[in-house]
Amino acid sequence: MSKFSDFVTEKKINPLRVLAASAKLEKLRPEDRAIRLARRNKGEKKEGEAPAGKPRSGRPVTQRAIDAAMQGKDLTGPQKTRLLRAVNRVLEQRKQEPIDLRALF
């Protein structure tokens, strides 16, 4: 197995909860769309202050990525980060300490 699958079974985390948490965390919101619009219109100078920051990706963790993580297959960096954020969200809901990337993968 893998570190991820061992951690999930040890903490008794349902992979479906990870999917749901990721979908909620990564969903695009109006402020994210405003940031993207400001980046697109960067050349045009307007009086309003452009929102700063980095928008959410809009791409949640998929079942396929969770299956690959459970089997110990290779994942891309963004996939690992999304899985980490979703797992930490589930742990936060259970009032447990968040973990870091090296402990999970």
Beta strands, then each sheet from edge to edge (+ up, - down):
end
